[in-house]
Amino acid sequence: MLEDNLPTLQAWSQGLNASFPILSDFWPHGEVALLYDVLRSEGIAERALFIVDKEGVIRFIDIHDINEDPGMNAILKTLEEIEGK
């Protein structure tokens, strides 16, 4: 999950060459972030990335400070592992 505006989200997913859906819990605020327990009390989400496989199993969780770039290495490795199963 990312909490960014749509142009930022689109640029990020294009840089990833993502061929899968990416969720940004930007508006309405917090519904998914609340479900995943990453919604701050001031109404914004942590920089939280979750990979959920086709069976609905969470395969990857990475939570960073909102100002920290989480990078892509661990995400790409997890996606390769899921794809290779």
Distance bins in CASP14 RR format, pairs under 12 A and 6 or more apart:
PFRMAT RR
TARGET T0000
AUTHOR 0000-0000-0000
RMODE 2
METHOD distances of the structure
MODEL  1
1 9 0 0 0 0 0 1 0 0 0 0 0
1 21 0 0 0 0 0 1 0 0 0 0 0
1 22 0 0 0 0 1 0 0 0 0 0 0
1 23 1 0 1 0 0 0 0 0 0 0 0
1 24 1 0 0 1 0 0 0 0 0 0 0
1 25 1 0 1 0 0 0 0 0 0 0 0
1 26 0 0 0 0 1 0 0 0 0 0 0
1 30 0 0 0 0 1 0 0 0 0 0 0
1 31 0 0 0 0 0 1 0 0 0 0 0
1 32 1 0 1 0 0 0 0 0 0 0 0
1 33 1 0 0 1 0 0 0 0 0 0 0
1 34 0 0 0 0 0 1 0 0 0 0 0
1 35 0 0 0 0 1 0 0 0 0 0 0
1 36 1 0 0 1 0 0 0 0 0 0 0
1 37 0 0 0 0 0 1 0 0 0 0 0
1 38 1 0 0 1 0 0 0 0 0 0 0
1 39 0 0 0 0 0 1 0 0 0 0 0
1 45 1 0 0 1 0 0 0 0 0 0 0
1 46 0 0 0 0 1 0 0 0 0 0 0
1 47 0 0 0 0 1 0 0 0 0 0 0
1 48 1 0 1 0 0 0 0 0 0 0 0
1 49 1 0 0 1 0 0 0 0 0 0 0
1 50 1 0 1 0 0 0 0 0 0 0 0
1 51 0 0 0 0 0 1 0 0 0 0 0
1 52 0 0 0 0 1 0 0 0 0 0 0
1 58 0 0 0 0 0 1 0 0 0 0 0
1 60 0 0 0 0 0 1 0 0 0 0 0
1 61 0 0 0 0 0 1 0 0 0 0 0
1 62 0 0 0 0 0 1 0 0 0 0 0
1 63 0 0 0 0 1 0 0 0 0 0 0
1 70 0 0 0 0 0 1 0 0 0 0 0
2 8 0 0 0 0 1 0 0 0 0 0 0
2 9 1 0 1 0 0 0 0 0 0 0 0
2 10 0 0 0 0 0 1 0 0 0 0 0
2 11 0 0 0 0 0 1 0 0 0 0 0
2 12 1 0 0 1 0 0 0 0 0 0 0
2 13 0 0 0 0 1 0 0 0 0 0 0
2 16 0 0 0 0 0 1 0 0 0 0 0
2 18 0 0 0 0 0 1 0 0 0 0 0
2 21 0 0 0 0 0 1 0 0 0 0 0
2 22 1 0 0 1 0 0 0 0 0 0 0
2 23 1 0 0 1 0 0 0 0 0 0 0
2 24 1 0 1 0 0 0 0 0 0 0 0
2 25 1 0 0 1 0 0 0 0 0 0 0
2 26 0 0 0 0 1 0 0 0 0 0 0
2 32 0 0 0 0 0 1 0 0 0 0 0
2 33 0 0 0 0 0 1 0 0 0 0 0
2 38 0 0 0 0 0 1 0 0 0 0 0
2 44 0 0 0 0 0 1 0 0 0 0 0
2 45 0 0 0 0 1 0 0 0 0 0 0
2 46 0 0 0 0 0 1 0 0 0 0 0
2 47 1 0 0 1 0 0 0 0 0 0 0
2 48 0 0 0 0 1 0 0 0 0 0 0
2 49 1 0 0 1 0 0 0 0 0 0 0
2 50 0 0 0 0 1 0 0 0 0 0 0
2 62 0 0 0 0 0 1 0 0 0 0 0
2 63 0 0 0 0 0 1 0 0 0 0 0
2 64 0 0 0 0 0 1 0 0 0 0 0
2 66 0 0 0 0 0 1 0 0 0 0 0
2 69 0 0 0 0 0 1 0 0 0 0 0
2 70 0 0 0 0 1 0 0 0 0 0 0
2 75 0 0 0 0 0 1 0 0 0 0 0
3 9 0 0 0 0 1 0 0 0 0 0 0
3 12 0 0 0 0 0 1 0 0 0 0 0
3 22 0 0 0 0 0 1 0 0 0 0 0
3 23 0 0 0 0 1 0 0 0 0 0 0
3 24 1 0 0 1 0 0 0 0 0 0 0
3 25 1 0 1 0 0 0 0 0 0 0 0
3 26 1 0 1 0 0 0 0 0 0 0 0
3 27 0 0 0 0 1 0 0 0 0 0 0
3 29 0 0 0 0 1 0 0 0 0 0 0
3 30 0 0 0 0 1 0 0 0 0 0 0
3 31 0 0 0 0 0 1 0 0 0 0 0
3 32 0 0 0 0 1 0 0 0 0 0 0
3 33 1 0 0 1 0 0 0 0 0 0 0
3 36 0 0 0 0 0 1 0 0 0 0 0
3 38 0 0 0 0 1 0 0 0 0 0 0
3 39 0 0 0 0 1 0 0 0 0 0 0
3 40 0 0 0 0 1 0 0 0 0 0 0
3 43 0 0 0 0 1 0 0 0 0 0 0
3 44 1 0 0 1 0 0 0 0 0 0 0
3 45 1 0 1 0 0 0 0 0 0 0 0
3 46 0 0 0 0 1 0 0 0 0 0 0
3 47 1 0 0 1 0 0 0 0 0 0 0
3 48 0 0 0 0 1 0 0 0 0 0 0
3 49 0 0 0 0 0 1 0 0 0 0 0
3 63 0 0 0 0 0 1 0 0 0 0 0
3 64 0 0 0 0 0 1 0 0 0 0 0
3 66 1 0 0 1 0 0 0 0 0 0 0
4 10 0 0 0 0 1 0 0 0 0 0 0
4 11 0 0 0 0 1 0 0 0 0 0 0
4 12 1 0 0 1 0 0 0 0 0 0 0
4 13 0 0 0 0 0 1 0 0 0 0 0
4 22 0 0 0 0 1 0 0 0 0 0 0
4 23 0 0 0 0 0 1 0 0 0 0 0
4 24 1 0 1 0 0 0 0 0 0 0 0
4 25 0 0 0 0 1 0 0 0 0 0 0
4 26 1 0 0 1 0 0 0 0 0 0 0
4 27 0 0 0 0 0 1 0 0 0 0 0
4 44 0 0 0 0 0 1 0 0 0 0 0
4 45 0 0 0 0 0 1 0 0 0 0 0
4 47 0 0 0 0 1 0 0 0 0 0 0
4 48 0 0 0 0 0 1 0 0 0 0 0
4 49 0 0 0 0 0 1 0 0 0 0 0
4 66 0 0 0 0 0 1 0 0 0 0 0
4 69 0 0 0 0 0 1 0 0 0 0 0
5 11 0 0 0 0 0 1 0 0 0 0 0
5 12 0 0 0 0 0 1 0 0 0 0 0
5 24 1 0 0 1 0 0 0 0 0 0 0
5 25 0 0 0 0 0 1 0 0 0 0 0
5 26 1 0 0 1 0 0 0 0 0 0 0
5 27 0 0 0 0 1 0 0 0 0 0 0
6 12 0 0 0 0 0 1 0 0 0 0 0
6 13 0 0 0 0 0 1 0 0 0 0 0
6 22 0 0 0 0 0 1 0 0 0 0 0
6 23 0 0 0 0 0 1 0 0 0 0 0
6 24 1 0 0 1 0 0 0 0 0 0 0
6 26 1 0 0 1 0 0 0 0 0 0 0
6 27 0 0 0 0 1 0 0 0 0 0 0
7 13 0 0 0 0 0 1 0 0 0 0 0
7 14 0 0 0 0 0 1 0 0 0 0 0
7 24 0 0 0 0 0 1 0 0 0 0 0
7 26 0 0 0 0 0 1 0 0 0 0 0
8 14 0 0 0 0 0 1 0 0 0 0 0
8 15 0 0 0 0 0 1 0 0 0 0 0
8 22 0 0 0 0 0 1 0 0 0 0 0
8 24 0 0 0 0 1 0 0 0 0 0 0
8 26 0 0 0 0 1 0 0 0 0 0 0
9 15 0 0 0 0 0 1 0 0 0 0 0
9 16 0 0 0 0 0 1 0 0 0 0 0
9 18 0 0 0 0 0 1 0 0 0 0 0
9 21 0 0 0 0 0 1 0 0 0 0 0
9 22 1 0 0 1 0 0 0 0 0 0 0
9 23 0 0 0 0 1 0 0 0 0 0 0
9 24 1 0 1 0 0 0 0 0 0 0 0
9 25 0 0 0 0 0 1 0 0 0 0 0
9 26 1 0 0 1 0 0 0 0 0 0 0
9 27 0 0 0 0 0 1 0 0 0 0 0
10 16 0 0 0 0 0 1 0 0 0 0 0
10 18 0 0 0 0 1 0 0 0 0 0 0
10 22 0 0 0 0 1 0 0 0 0 0 0
10 24 0 0 0 0 1 0 0 0 0 0 0
11 18 0 0 0 0 0 1 0 0 0 0 0
11 22 0 0 0 0 0 1 0 0 0 0 0
11 24 0 0 0 0 0 1 0 0 0 0 0
12 18 0 0 0 0 1 0 0 0 0 0 0
12 22 1 0 0 1 0 0 0 0 0 0 0
12 24 0 0 0 0 1 0 0 0 0 0 0
12 47 0 0 0 0 0 1 0 0 0 0 0
12 49 0 0 0 0 0 1 0 0 0 0 0
12 69 0 0 0 0 0 1 0 0 0 0 0
12 70 0 0 0 0 0 1 0 0 0 0 0
12 71 0 0 0 0 0 1 0 0 0 0 0
12 72 0 0 0 0 1 0 0 0 0 0 0
12 75 0 0 0 0 0 1 0 0 0 0 0
13 19 0 0 0 0 1 0 0 0 0 0 0
13 20 0 0 0 0 1 0 0 0 0 0 0
13 21 0 0 0 0 1 0 0 0 0 0 0
13 22 1 0 1 0 0 0 0 0 0 0 0
13 23 0 0 0 0 0 1 0 0 0 0 0
13 24 0 0 0 0 1 0 0 0 0 0 0
13 49 0 0 0 0 0 1 0 0 0 0 0
13 72 0 0 0 0 0 1 0 0 0 0 0
13 75 0 0 0 0 0 1 0 0 0 0 0
14 22 0 0 0 0 0 1 0 0 0 0 0
15 22 0 0 0 0 0 1 0 0 0 0 0
15 71 0 0 0 0 0 1 0 0 0 0 0
15 72 0 0 0 0 1 0 0 0 0 0 0
15 75 0 0 0 0 0 1 0 0 0 0 0
15 76 0 0 0 0 0 1 0 0 0 0 0
16 22 0 0 0 0 1 0 0 0 0 0 0
16 49 0 0 0 0 0 1 0 0 0 0 0
16 51 0 0 0 0 0 1 0 0 0 0 0
16 70 0 0 0 0 0 1 0 0 0 0 0
16 71 0 0 0 0 0 1 0 0 0 0 0
16 72 1 0 0 1 0 0 0 0 0 0 0
16 73 0 0 0 0 0 1 0 0 0 0 0
16 75 1 0 0 1 0 0 0 0 0 0 0
16 76 1 0 0 1 0 0 0 0 0 0 0
16 79 0 0 0 0 1 0 0 0 0 0 0
17 72 0 0 0 0 0 1 0 0 0 0 0
17 75 0 0 0 0 0 1 0 0 0 0 0
17 76 0 0 0 0 1 0 0 0 0 0 0
17 79 0 0 0 0 0 1 0 0 0 0 0
18 51 0 0 0 0 0 1 0 0 0 0 0
18 72 0 0 0 0 0 1 0 0 0 0 0
18 75 0 0 0 0 1 0 0 0 0 0 0
18 76 0 0 0 0 0 1 0 0 0 0 0
18 79 0 0 0 0 1 0 0 0 0 0 0
19 79 0 0 0 0 0 1 0 0 0 0 0
19 83 0 0 0 0 0 1 0 0 0 0 0
20 51 0 0 0 0 1 0 0 0 0 0 0
20 52 0 0 0 0 1 0 0 0 0 0 0
20 53 0 0 0 0 0 1 0 0 0 0 0
20 54 0 0 0 0 1 0 0 0 0 0 0
20 75 0 0 0 0 0 1 0 0 0 0 0
20 79 0 0 0 0 1 0 0 0 0 0 0
20 82 0 0 0 0 0 1 0 0 0 0 0
20 83 0 0 0 0 0 1 0 0 0 0 0
21 51 0 0 0 0 0 1 0 0 0 0 0
21 52 0 0 0 0 1 0 0 0 0 0 0
21 54 0 0 0 0 0 1 0 0 0 0 0
22 32 0 0 0 0 0 1 0 0 0 0 0
22 49 0 0 0 0 1 0 0 0 0 0 0
22 50 0 0 0 0 0 1 0 0 0 0 0
22 51 0 0 0 0 0 1 0 0 0 0 0
22 52 0 0 0 0 0 1 0 0 0 0 0
22 75 0 0 0 0 0 1 0 0 0 0 0
23 30 0 0 0 0 0 1 0 0 0 0 0
23 31 0 0 0 0 0 1 0 0 0 0 0
23 32 1 0 0 1 0 0 0 0 0 0 0
23 33 0 0 0 0 1 0 0 0 0 0 0
23 35 0 0 0 0 0 1 0 0 0 0 0
23 36 0 0 0 0 0 1 0 0 0 0 0
23 45 0 0 0 0 0 1 0 0 0 0 0
23 48 0 0 0 0 0 1 0 0 0 0 0
23 49 0 0 0 0 0 1 0 0 0 0 0
23 50 0 0 0 0 1 0 0 0 0 0 0
23 51 0 0 0 0 0 1 0 0 0 0 0
23 52 0 0 0 0 1 0 0 0 0 0 0
24 30 0 0 0 0 0 1 0 0 0 0 0
24 31 0 0 0 0 0 1 0 0 0 0 0
24 32 0 0 0 0 1 0 0 0 0 0 0
24 33 0 0 0 0 0 1 0 0 0 0 0
24 45 0 0 0 0 1 0 0 0 0 0 0
24 47 0 0 0 0 0 1 0 0 0 0 0
24 48 0 0 0 0 0 1 0 0 0 0 0
24 49 0 0 0 0 0 1 0 0 0 0 0
25 31 1 0 0 1 0 0 0 0 0 0 0
25 32 1 0 1 0 0 0 0 0 0 0 0
25 33 1 0 1 0 0 0 0 0 0 0 0
25 34 0 0 0 0 1 0 0 0 0 0 0
25 35 0 0 0 0 1 0 0 0 0 0 0
25 36 0 0 0 0 1 0 0 0 0 0 0
25 38 0 0 0 0 1 0 0 0 0 0 0
25 39 0 0 0 0 1 0 0 0 0 0 0
25 40 0 0 0 0 0 1 0 0 0 0 0
25 43 0 0 0 0 0 1 0 0 0 0 0
25 44 0 0 0 0 1 0 0 0 0 0 0
25 45 1 0 1 0 0 0 0 0 0 0 0
25 46 0 0 0 0 0 1 0 0 0 0 0
25 47 0 0 0 0 0 1 0 0 0 0 0
25 48 0 0 0 0 1 0 0 0 0 0 0
25 49 0 0 0 0 0 1 0 0 0 0 0
25 50 0 0 0 0 0 1 0 0 0 0 0
26 32 0 0 0 0 0 1 0 0 0 0 0
26 33 0 0 0 0 1 0 0 0 0 0 0
26 43 0 0 0 0 0 1 0 0 0 0 0
26 44 0 0 0 0 1 0 0 0 0 0 0
26 45 0 0 0 0 1 0 0 0 0 0 0
27 33 0 0 0 0 0 1 0 0 0 0 0
27 43 0 0 0 0 0 1 0 0 0 0 0
27 44 0 0 0 0 0 1 0 0 0 0 0
27 45 0 0 0 0 0 1 0 0 0 0 0
28 34 0 0 0 0 0 1 0 0 0 0 0
28 39 0 0 0 0 0 1 0 0 0 0 0
28 43 0 0 0 0 0 1 0 0 0 0 0
29 39 0 0 0 0 1 0 0 0 0 0 0
29 40 0 0 0 0 0 1 0 0 0 0 0
29 42 0 0 0 0 0 1 0 0 0 0 0
29 43 1 0 1 0 0 0 0 0 0 0 0
29 44 1 0 0 1 0 0 0 0 0 0 0
29 45 0 0 0 0 1 0 0 0 0 0 0
30 36 0 0 0 0 1 0 0 0 0 0 0
30 37 0 0 0 0 0 1 0 0 0 0 0
30 38 0 0 0 0 1 0 0 0 0 0 0
30 39 1 0 1 0 0 0 0 0 0 0 0
30 40 0 0 0 0 1 0 0 0 0 0 0
30 41 0 0 0 0 0 1 0 0 0 0 0
30 42 0 0 0 0 0 1 0 0 0 0 0
30 43 1 0 0 1 0 0 0 0 0 0 0
30 44 0 0 0 0 1 0 0 0 0 0 0
30 45 1 0 0 1 0 0 0 0 0 0 0
30 46 0 0 0 0 0 1 0 0 0 0 0
30 48 0 0 0 0 0 1 0 0 0 0 0
31 38 0 0 0 0 0 1 0 0 0 0 0
31 39 0 0 0 0 1 0 0 0 0 0 0
31 43 0 0 0 0 0 1 0 0 0 0 0
31 45 0 0 0 0 0 1 0 0 0 0 0
32 38 0 0 0 0 1 0 0 0 0 0 0
32 39 0 0 0 0 1 0 0 0 0 0 0
32 45 0 0 0 0 1 0 0 0 0 0 0
32 48 0 0 0 0 1 0 0 0 0 0 0
32 50 0 0 0 0 1 0 0 0 0 0 0
32 52 0 0 0 0 0 1 0 0 0 0 0
33 39 1 1 0 0 0 0 0 0 0 0 0
33 40 0 0 0 0 1 0 0 0 0 0 0
33 41 0 0 0 0 0 1 0 0 0 0 0
33 42 0 0 0 0 0 1 0 0 0 0 0
33 43 0 0 0 0 1 0 0 0 0 0 0
33 44 0 0 0 0 1 0 0 0 0 0 0
33 45 1 1 0 0 0 0 0 0 0 0 0
33 46 1 0 0 1 0 0 0 0 0 0 0
33 47 0 0 0 0 0 1 0 0 0 0 0
33 48 1 0 0 1 0 0 0 0 0 0 0
33 50 0 0 0 0 0 1 0 0 0 0 0
33 63 0 0 0 0 0 1 0 0 0 0 0
33 66 0 0 0 0 0 1 0 0 0 0 0
34 40 0 0 0 0 0 1 0 0 0 0 0
34 41 0 0 0 0 0 1 0 0 0 0 0
34 43 0 0 0 0 1 0 0 0 0 0 0
34 44 0 0 0 0 0 1 0 0 0 0 0
34 45 0 0 0 0 1 0 0 0 0 0 0
34 46 0 0 0 0 0 1 0 0 0 0 0
34 48 0 0 0 0 0 1 0 0 0 0 0
35 45 0 0 0 0 0 1 0 0 0 0 0
35 48 0 0 0 0 0 1 0 0 0 0 0
35 50 0 0 0 0 0 1 0 0 0 0 0
35 52 0 0 0 0 0 1 0 0 0 0 0
35 58 0 0 0 0 0 1 0 0 0 0 0
36 45 0 0 0 0 1 0 0 0 0 0 0
36 46 0 0 0 0 1 0 0 0 0 0 0
36 48 1 0 0 1 0 0 0 0 0 0 0
36 49 0 0 0 0 0 1 0 0 0 0 0
36 50 1 0 0 1 0 0 0 0 0 0 0
36 52 0 0 0 0 1 0 0 0 0 0 0
36 58 0 0 0 0 1 0 0 0 0 0 0
36 61 0 0 0 0 1 0 0 0 0 0 0
36 63 0 0 0 0 1 0 0 0 0 0 0
37 45 0 0 0 0 0 1 0 0 0 0 0
37 46 0 0 0 0 1 0 0 0 0 0 0
37 48 0 0 0 0 1 0 0 0 0 0 0
37 50 0 0 0 0 0 1 0 0 0 0 0
37 58 0 0 0 0 0 1 0 0 0 0 0
37 61 0 0 0 0 0 1 0 0 0 0 0
37 63 0 0 0 0 1 0 0 0 0 0 0
38 44 0 0 0 0 1 0 0 0 0 0 0
38 45 1 0 1 0 0 0 0 0 0 0 0
38 46 1 0 1 0 0 0 0 0 0 0 0
38 47 0 0 0 0 1 0 0 0 0 0 0
38 48 1 0 1 0 0 0 0 0 0 0 0
38 49 0 0 0 0 1 0 0 0 0 0 0
38 50 0 0 0 0 1 0 0 0 0 0 0
38 61 0 0 0 0 1 0 0 0 0 0 0
38 62 0 0 0 0 0 1 0 0 0 0 0
38 63 1 0 0 1 0 0 0 0 0 0 0
38 64 0 0 0 0 0 1 0 0 0 0 0
38 65 0 0 0 0 0 1 0 0 0 0 0
38 66 0 0 0 0 0 1 0 0 0 0 0
39 45 1 0 1 0 0 0 0 0 0 0 0
39 46 0 0 0 0 1 0 0 0 0 0 0
39 48 0 0 0 0 1 0 0 0 0 0 0
39 63 0 0 0 0 0 1 0 0 0 0 0
39 66 0 0 0 0 0 1 0 0 0 0 0
40 46 1 0 0 1 0 0 0 0 0 0 0
40 47 0 0 0 0 0 1 0 0 0 0 0
40 48 0 0 0 0 0 1 0 0 0 0 0
40 63 0 0 0 0 0 1 0 0 0 0 0
40 65 0 0 0 0 0 1 0 0 0 0 0
40 66 0 0 0 0 1 0 0 0 0 0 0
42 66 0 0 0 0 0 1 0 0 0 0 0
43 66 0 0 0 0 0 1 0 0 0 0 0
44 65 0 0 0 0 0 1 0 0 0 0 0
44 66 1 0 0 1 0 0 0 0 0 0 0
44 67 0 0 0 0 0 1 0 0 0 0 0
45 63 0 0 0 0 1 0 0 0 0 0 0
45 64 0 0 0 0 0 1 0 0 0 0 0
45 65 0 0 0 0 0 1 0 0 0 0 0
45 66 0 0 0 0 1 0 0 0 0 0 0
46 61 0 0 0 0 0 1 0 0 0 0 0
46 62 0 0 0 0 0 1 0 0 0 0 0
46 63 1 0 1 0 0 0 0 0 0 0 0
46 64 1 0 0 1 0 0 0 0 0 0 0
46 65 1 0 0 1 0 0 0 0 0 0 0
46 66 1 0 0 1 0 0 0 0 0 0 0
46 67 0 0 0 0 0 1 0 0 0 0 0
46 68 0 0 0 0 1 0 0 0 0 0 0
46 70 0 0 0 0 0 1 0 0 0 0 0
47 61 0 0 0 0 0 1 0 0 0 0 0
47 62 0 0 0 0 1 0 0 0 0 0 0
47 63 1 0 0 1 0 0 0 0 0 0 0
47 64 1 0 1 0 0 0 0 0 0 0 0
47 65 1 0 0 1 0 0 0 0 0 0 0
47 66 1 0 1 0 0 0 0 0 0 0 0
47 67 1 0 0 1 0 0 0 0 0 0 0
47 68 1 0 0 1 0 0 0 0 0 0 0
47 69 0 0 0 0 1 0 0 0 0 0 0
47 70 1 0 0 1 0 0 0 0 0 0 0
47 71 0 0 0 0 0 1 0 0 0 0 0
48 58 0 0 0 0 0 1 0 0 0 0 0
48 60 0 0 0 0 0 1 0 0 0 0 0
48 61 1 0 0 1 0 0 0 0 0 0 0
48 62 1 0 0 1 0 0 0 0 0 0 0
48 63 1 0 1 0 0 0 0 0 0 0 0
48 64 1 0 0 1 0 0 0 0 0 0 0
48 65 0 0 0 0 0 1 0 0 0 0 0
48 66 0 0 0 0 1 0 0 0 0 0 0
48 68 0 0 0 0 0 1 0 0 0 0 0
48 70 0 0 0 0 1 0 0 0 0 0 0
49 58 0 0 0 0 0 1 0 0 0 0 0
49 59 0 0 0 0 0 1 0 0 0 0 0
49 60 1 0 0 1 0 0 0 0 0 0 0
49 61 1 0 0 1 0 0 0 0 0 0 0
49 62 1 0 1 0 0 0 0 0 0 0 0
49 63 1 0 0 1 0 0 0 0 0 0 0
49 64 0 0 0 0 1 0 0 0 0 0 0
49 68 0 0 0 0 0 1 0 0 0 0 0
49 69 0 0 0 0 0 1 0 0 0 0 0
49 70 1 0 1 0 0 0 0 0 0 0 0
49 71 0 0 0 0 1 0 0 0 0 0 0
49 72 0 0 0 0 1 0 0 0 0 0 0
49 74 0 0 0 0 1 0 0 0 0 0 0
49 75 1 0 0 1 0 0 0 0 0 0 0
49 76 0 0 0 0 0 1 0 0 0 0 0
49 78 0 0 0 0 1 0 0 0 0 0 0
49 79 0 0 0 0 0 1 0 0 0 0 0
50 56 0 0 0 0 0 1 0 0 0 0 0
50 57 0 0 0 0 0 1 0 0 0 0 0
50 58 1 0 1 0 0 0 0 0 0 0 0
50 59 0 0 0 0 1 0 0 0 0 0 0
50 60 1 0 0 1 0 0 0 0 0 0 0
50 61 1 0 1 0 0 0 0 0 0 0 0
50 62 1 0 0 1 0 0 0 0 0 0 0
50 63 0 0 0 0 1 0 0 0 0 0 0
50 70 0 0 0 0 0 1 0 0 0 0 0
50 75 0 0 0 0 0 1 0 0 0 0 0
50 78 0 0 0 0 0 1 0 0 0 0 0
51 57 0 0 0 0 1 0 0 0 0 0 0
51 58 1 0 0 1 0 0 0 0 0 0 0
51 59 1 0 1 0 0 0 0 0 0 0 0
51 60 1 1 0 0 0 0 0 0 0 0 0
51 61 0 0 0 0 1 0 0 0 0 0 0
51 62 0 0 0 0 1 0 0 0 0 0 0
51 74 0 0 0 0 1 0 0 0 0 0 0
51 75 1 0 0 1 0 0 0 0 0 0 0
51 76 0 0 0 0 0 1 0 0 0 0 0
51 77 0 0 0 0 0 1 0 0 0 0 0
51 78 1 0 1 0 0 0 0 0 0 0 0
51 79 1 0 0 1 0 0 0 0 0 0 0
51 80 0 0 0 0 0 1 0 0 0 0 0
51 81 0 0 0 0 1 0 0 0 0 0 0
51 82 1 0 0 1 0 0 0 0 0 0 0
51 83 0 0 0 0 0 1 0 0 0 0 0
52 58 1 0 1 0 0 0 0 0 0 0 0
52 59 1 0 0 1 0 0 0 0 0 0 0
52 60 0 0 0 0 1 0 0 0 0 0 0
52 61 0 0 0 0 0 1 0 0 0 0 0
52 78 0 0 0 0 0 1 0 0 0 0 0
52 79 0 0 0 0 0 1 0 0 0 0 0
52 82 0 0 0 0 1 0 0 0 0 0 0
53 59 1 0 1 0 0 0 0 0 0 0 0
53 60 0 0 0 0 1 0 0 0 0 0 0
53 78 0 0 0 0 1 0 0 0 0 0 0
53 79 0 0 0 0 1 0 0 0 0 0 0
53 81 0 0 0 0 0 1 0 0 0 0 0
53 82 1 0 1 0 0 0 0 0 0 0 0
53 83 0 0 0 0 0 1 0 0 0 0 0
53 84 0 0 0 0 0 1 0 0 0 0 0
53 85 0 0 0 0 1 0 0 0 0 0 0
54 82 0 0 0 0 1 0 0 0 0 0 0
54 83 0 0 0 0 0 1 0 0 0 0 0
54 85 0 0 0 0 0 1 0 0 0 0 0
55 82 0 0 0 0 0 1 0 0 0 0 0
55 85 0 0 0 0 0 1 0 0 0 0 0
56 82 0 0 0 0 0 1 0 0 0 0 0
57 78 0 0 0 0 0 1 0 0 0 0 0
57 82 0 0 0 0 1 0 0 0 0 0 0
57 85 0 0 0 0 0 1 0 0 0 0 0
58 78 0 0 0 0 0 1 0 0 0 0 0
58 82 0 0 0 0 0 1 0 0 0 0 0
59 74 0 0 0 0 0 1 0 0 0 0 0
59 75 0 0 0 0 0 1 0 0 0 0 0
59 77 0 0 0 0 0 1 0 0 0 0 0
59 78 1 0 1 0 0 0 0 0 0 0 0
59 79 0 0 0 0 1 0 0 0 0 0 0
59 80 0 0 0 0 0 1 0 0 0 0 0
59 81 1 0 0 1 0 0 0 0 0 0 0
59 82 1 0 1 0 0 0 0 0 0 0 0
59 83 0 0 0 0 0 1 0 0 0 0 0
59 85 0 0 0 0 1 0 0 0 0 0 0
60 70 0 0 0 0 0 1 0 0 0 0 0
60 72 0 0 0 0 0 1 0 0 0 0 0
60 73 0 0 0 0 0 1 0 0 0 0 0
60 74 1 0 0 1 0 0 0 0 0 0 0
60 75 1 0 0 1 0 0 0 0 0 0 0
60 76 0 0 0 0 0 1 0 0 0 0 0
60 77 0 0 0 0 1 0 0 0 0 0 0
60 78 1 0 1 0 0 0 0 0 0 0 0
60 79 0 0 0 0 1 0 0 0 0 0 0
60 80 0 0 0 0 0 1 0 0 0 0 0
60 81 0 0 0 0 1 0 0 0 0 0 0
60 82 0 0 0 0 1 0 0 0 0 0 0
61 70 0 0 0 0 0 1 0 0 0 0 0
61 74 0 0 0 0 0 1 0 0 0 0 0
61 75 0 0 0 0 0 1 0 0 0 0 0
61 78 0 0 0 0 1 0 0 0 0 0 0
62 68 0 0 0 0 0 1 0 0 0 0 0
62 69 0 0 0 0 0 1 0 0 0 0 0
62 70 1 0 1 0 0 0 0 0 0 0 0
62 71 0 0 0 0 1 0 0 0 0 0 0
62 72 0 0 0 0 0 1 0 0 0 0 0
62 73 0 0 0 0 0 1 0 0 0 0 0
62 74 1 0 0 1 0 0 0 0 0 0 0
62 75 1 0 0 1 0 0 0 0 0 0 0
62 76 0 0 0 0 0 1 0 0 0 0 0
62 77 0 0 0 0 0 1 0 0 0 0 0
62 78 0 0 0 0 1 0 0 0 0 0 0
63 70 0 0 0 0 1 0 0 0 0 0 0
63 74 0 0 0 0 0 1 0 0 0 0 0
64 70 1 0 1 0 0 0 0 0 0 0 0
64 71 0 0 0 0 1 0 0 0 0 0 0
64 74 0 0 0 0 0 1 0 0 0 0 0
64 75 0 0 0 0 0 1 0 0 0 0 0
69 75 0 0 0 0 0 1 0 0 0 0 0
70 76 0 0 0 0 0 1 0 0 0 0 0
71 77 0 0 0 0 0 1 0 0 0 0 0
72 78 0 0 0 0 0 1 0 0 0 0 0
72 79 0 0 0 0 1 0 0 0 0 0 0
72 80 0 0 0 0 0 1 0 0 0 0 0
73 79 0 0 0 0 0 1 0 0 0 0 0
73 80 0 0 0 0 0 1 0 0 0 0 0
74 80 0 0 0 0 0 1 0 0 0 0 0
74 81 0 0 0 0 0 1 0 0 0 0 0
75 81 0 0 0 0 0 1 0 0 0 0 0
75 82 0 0 0 0 0 1 0 0 0 0 0
76 82 0 0 0 0 0 1 0 0 0 0 0
76 83 0 0 0 0 0 1 0 0 0 0 0
77 83 0 0 0 0 0 1 0 0 0 0 0
77 84 0 0 0 0 0 1 0 0 0 0 0
78 84 0 0 0 0 0 1 0 0 0 0 0
78 85 0 0 0 0 0 1 0 0 0 0 0
79 85 0 0 0 0 0 1 0 0 0 0 0
END
